[in-house]
Amino acid sequence: SLASSGNLTTLGIATAAPAQETIVLGAAVSETGKYSAEGMHTKNGYDLAVERINAAGGIDVGGTNYLLEIKYYDDESEAARAAELAERLIDQDGIQFILGPYGSPITAAQGGIAATRPPTMVATTESASLPHCQSPSRRFGKPRAPPPSEPWHCAQFC
């Protein structure tokens, strides 16, 4: 789980006492199209993490307790649609934290948008080196060992 793996600690967030407020995370995942199976696995993983975090009382950020909630959109397995939805999450919905979709091309499209805006993006499933690594201070992802011929990019936390 996200909480037991220490990923929340990596982000400077610790599990906390009962939450009083809510942080809304945004995610555009593939609910339809060629990546729909993987997109639904991604969504199910996010939902499970939020369920467990909330069941444990939420998270503490700067002394204030929060529950988590996720606002979802279907990126239709299309990079251009994913980029549009990242803009919508940021500009219209006011989302401050974006959870990445499944797949490197779609993550790259969303990451390109998120790199130009204030939100933090957590890319959990991409595997290729991506252009959103240009702003690594606001992009987090899973570490990945490069092939022997490839150098590390953005410390692989993009």
N, C-alpha and C positions, 0 to 999 in steps of 0.2 A: 504494500500500500504506500501511497505518497507520504503519509505521516510517519510510518515505521521505517521507511527507507532513508529518512533524514533530509529529504528534499525540501521540506518546509524550513528546516533549520538553515539550509543553504541560502534560502531567500530571506533569512532573518526573521522568520515567523515561527512562533512556538505554539503548540496546542495550549488551550487555556480553559479557564473556568467558564461557566455558562455564558453564552453570548447574549448581547443586548441589541446589537445592530447588525446590518447585513452588508457584505461586500459582494457586488455583482460582477462576476467574471463573464467574459464574452468568448464565444467559440463559434466559428463557422466550420462545420464538419460535413463530410460527404454522406448525406442520408440517402441520396439517389446517385445514379451514374456508376461508372466503372469502379470507383473506390468505395461503393456503399457498404460492402461487408466490413472492410477495414475501418471506414468512418464510423460505423455503428460500434465496433469494438473500442475505438477511441472514445466515443461518447459514453459508452458503458463504463469505461475506466474512469473518466472524469466524474461521472455520476457516483460511482462507488467511492472514490476518494472524498468527494463532498459529503456524501452520506456518513462516512466514518468520521471525518473531521467534525461535522456538526454533532454527531452522536457523542463525541468526546467533549463537547462544549464549545466548539468553534476554535477560533484562533485569537491570540492576543497580539495586537499591533500598537506599540507605544502606550500600553496600559489600558487600552480599550478593547473589549471583547467583541468579536464579530462572528456571525454565521456566514456561510458561503452559499451563493446561489449562482447558477449559470444561465445566461441568455444564449440560446442556440439559434443558428440559421443554417440552412442547407446550402453548401457551396456547389452542389450538383456535380461534384468531381471535376470542376472546371477552374483553372487558375484565374482567369479573368473575373469570374463570378466571386471567387474567394477574395480577390483584391477589392472588389466593390463592397463586399460584406465587411471586410476589415475597416474600410472607410465609414460604413454605416455604423458599425459598433463604436468607433471612435467619435465620429463627428455628430451623429444623431442620437445615439444611445448613451454617450458619455462614459463608456467603459474605460476603466483605468488599467485592467489586466486582461490580456488576450491569451487564451489557450490555443495552441497551434492545432492545425488539422492533421490528417494523415497524408503522408507523401511529400517528397521533396519538392516537386514542381509547384504544388499548391501552397506549401509552407513558404517557398521562395516568394511567391506572389503576395501572400499576406505579410511576410516579413519585410518586403520592400516598402509596403505602405506603412507598417508599424515603425519602421526605421526613421520615418519622417515626422512622426507624431510622438507625443509624450508617453503613451501607454507602454507598459512592460509586456513583452511577449514571451511566453514559455512554450518553446517548440519541443514537444516530447517524442515525436515519431520520425522526424526526417533523418536521412542517413547521408545525404550528399553535402558537400561544402556549399554553403549558400551565401548569396549576396547580402542578406540581412546581418551578416557577421560584421558589417561595417560599423555598427553601433553596439558592440558587445556588452556595454554597461547596462543596457536595457533589454537584452535578449539572453534568455537562458535556455538550455537544452540538455539533452543527455550527452555525456561524454562518449566519444567514439574513437577507437584506435584507427589511425589511418593506415592504408596499405603502405608497405615499405617504401614505395616511390613517392608518396605524397607527404608534404609537410603538414604539421598541425595548423589549423586555421582557427583564429579567434579562441584559442585554447579549447576549441570544440564545445564551448558553452555559448551557443548563438541564440 
